[in-house]
Amino acid sequence: MKLSAFLLMLMTFASCAASQSTTPVTPWKLELTTAGGFSGRGNGAYTIDSSGNITIKTIGGKSCSFTATADELRRFNELLAKAKPREWKASYAPEDRCCDRIEYTLTLDQAGTVTKTEWIDDPLPMPADLTAIAEAINGGATSLRVVYVPQCK
């Protein structure tokens, strides 16, 4: 009897943990702003929220709005469900910020709980969850920057 009660309790905890890992706190809003670099203006600013609203501000100051695709929104929901922003440091920038590096500031608002962190090109080691969010906004071929900046004319 005690073993079955223990197993039931264990399954309940596992179920709760699994549901928490697939659903982020909502509403949420992610904003990545940049500054510095060769131009001194960074490479733009990018915002996405849990409703699928995307706002892009280009290096030239042009601002455009878009609606996230279902795949993009699902990707950000998954990233935020796995994120541990309470464990993020306020800064991952080294003491010496020398030499035309782009500075990044990420602000995450989850139902009024705001977390802010910063880094520069070639930052100190960052947690994998934060790196994944940064890449989804400003990184590779499917990032908000790469997909939407060319459409913001």
N, C-alpha and C positions, 0 to 999 in steps of 0.2 A: 504494500500500500504506500509506504513512504517513498519507494523508488518511483512509482507511477506519478505521485504528486510532484516529485522533483523533476521528472521528465516533462510533465505538463508545464511547470513553471519555466523550465529551460526553453521549451518551444515557444512560450509566450514572449519571453525576452528576445529570442531570436527573431520572432515575427515582428516585434516592435522595432528592433534594430534594422531589419530589412526594409520596413516601410519608411523609416527615417532616412535611410540611405538613398531612396529613390525620389523623395519629394523635398524640395528646398522650402525654407521659410518664405512665405509670400505675404504681401507683395514684396518684390525685390527690384533693385535698380543697381546696375553696375555702370560706373563712369570712369574712363581712363583718360586723363589729360596728359599732355606732353609739353615739354619746354626744352630749351637749349639746343644742342647740336650746332652744325655749321651756321645755320641761319639764325639761331637763337630762338626760333619759334617752334621747335619740336617737329613732330610730324602729324599733328592734328589732335582731335579729341573725339572720343567715341562713347556713346551711351546706348545701353539696351536695358529694357525693363521686362518684368514678368508678363506684361500685356503684349509684348512683341514689338513695342515701339523702339525704333533705332534712330538715333540722331548722330550725324557725322558733321564735324567741323574740320574743314581742310586746312592745310598749312597756309593757304592763301586767305583764310577767313570765311570762305563760303560755307553756309550751313544747309544741310539737307536732311529730310526725314524719310524713313522707309519703314516697312513692316517686315518683321522677321518671318522667314519661312518656318513651316512646322518643324523641319529638321534642325534649323538654327535654334529655335526656341527649346526644343527637346535637348539639344547638346548643352545649352547654357543651364537648363534645369538640372541635368545630370551632373554638370561640373559643380554647381552650387550645392546640390544635395551631398556631394562628397567633400565639400570645402569645410575647413576648420578655421574660419577667420579669427576666432578668439585666440588662436595660437600664432597668428601672424605678428611679426615685429612691426613697429611703426616705420622702420627704415631698413632696407637692404643695400643702401648706398655705402660704399667705402668712405672712409674719412677723407681721402683725396679724391675729389670729384673732377679732377683735371681733364682738360683737353677736349672740349667740344662734344661731350657725350650727351645723348638725349636723356632727360630726366622724366620719369613716369610717376604719376600719382594715381592710384586706384582707390576709388571710394565705393564701398559696397553698403547699401542700405537694405536691410532685411526687416521689414515691418517696423521701421523706426529705430532699429539697432544699427548704428553706423560704425563701420570699420574703415580705417584709412591707412594705407601703407604706400611706401615709395621705394623706388630703386632707380638705377641708371643703367645705361648700356654697360655690360660686363659687371653685373651686381655681385654682391656677396651671395653665397648659396641661399636659394629661396626654397620654401617647401614645394613639393610636387603639385599640390592642389592650386597654389597661387600661380605657379609657372604655367599650368594648364589653362587657367583663366586668362592670363596675360597673352598666351599664344592664340587663344580663340578670338581675342579682341584685336591684337596687333601683330600676330605672327605670320603663319604660313598661308597657303593658297586658299583656305576656306575662312580666314579671319575676317572680321568686320572691315578692317582697314583695306585688305586686298579686294574684297568683293564690292564694297560700297563706295570707296573714294573715287574710282573711275566713273561711277554713275553720278557723282555729285559735281555737276558742271555748271 
